[in-house]
Amino acid sequence: MTTSAVLITGASTGIGAVYAERFAHRGHDLVLVARDQARLDALATRLRQETGVAVDVLPADLTQSDHLARVESRLREDSRITTLINNAGIGQSGGFVEQNSASIEQLVALNITALTRLANAIAPRLVQAGSGSIVNISSILSLMPEFGATVYGATKAFVLYLSQGLHLELSPKGIYVQAVLPAGTYTEIWQRAGIDSSTLPPMMEVGELVDAALVGFDRRELVTIPPLHNAESWDALDGARLAMLAEIKQDEAAARYKNGQ
């Protein structure tokens, strides 16, 4: 019997590394993707020793087109891979006017382009098989422009929308798509963005975040928000959105926009 495999991006540390640990202990083989081969190798060695699963290391910088293409090929061709954890992402410090075009391009390349292309690479094969899962790591900031992380939050809003759209397209074909929305979590994303996490309010430990996300995964939730303590709030927000759609008449402007009303 062939063991199903999970491909995890951003797997060398933080959320991705904990996902790797959890799926390894569930008995899944792994394909670990990140830039830092030394860290990937160390994690792979430990997980092989602890669990006996097969762990492949695939070093890649997903902002580089040739690296991204290699991971896409693996997703298209390796029939063992039945789950994609689209976790790799970066943040930014400073306000919009302080950021430059190069940093914005890199943020979009990883948080949006790479994530979308990887989902697109695996989806046809999963549809053909009639089963499989795609997990996209978004952020609570996708719902909160008030927090000021304008470009980062916008990329995560894209991830949420993409996940919801993919659910509508792919769930009838047997594919499960989950969006996970963490709030502040103790990972290296802060350091890499030039932010001192010690100056921030208390955050969630990464193990607690991933364990909560996996409860949502096992329950087949479409949107999992581990730090949201009143689940009905999300249901109300999504319900209001759907109710608003029923009030849209695309062939006529609303009365308040006519004749100065």
Number of C-alpha atoms within 10 A of each C-alpha: 3 7 14 15 24 24 27 26 31 25 30 27 18 19 24 25 23 19 25 28 20 17 18 23 15 11 15 24 26 27 23 27 25 21 17 16 16 12 15 24 18 11 21 25 15 14 21 16 11 12 16 15 20 18 24 18 19 23 22 22 20 27 17 13 12 12 15 19 17 15 24 18 13 17 25 18 13 12 15 16 24 23 24 23 24 25 24 22 23 18 21 20 15 13 11 14 6 7 13 9 8 8 12 15 11 18 20 20 20 21 26 19 16 25 25 18 15 24 23 15 19 25 23 13 19 24 16 10 14 14 17 22 24 25 22 25 25 29 23 20 22 22 14 14 15 9 10 13 18 17 19 23 22 20 23 24 22 16 25 25 14 19 26 17 12 19 20 14 12 21 16 11 16 16 22 23 29 25 27 29 26 22 17 20 20 18 16 14 17 18 12 13 13 12 16 10 17 10 7 9 7 11 14 15 14 20 18 13 23 21 15 18 25 19 13 19 20 9 10 14 17 18 21 24 23 22 17 14 8 9 12 10 11 14 11 11 11 12 11 11 11 11 11 10 9 8 9 11 9 7 6 7 10 12 9 8 8 8 6 6 7
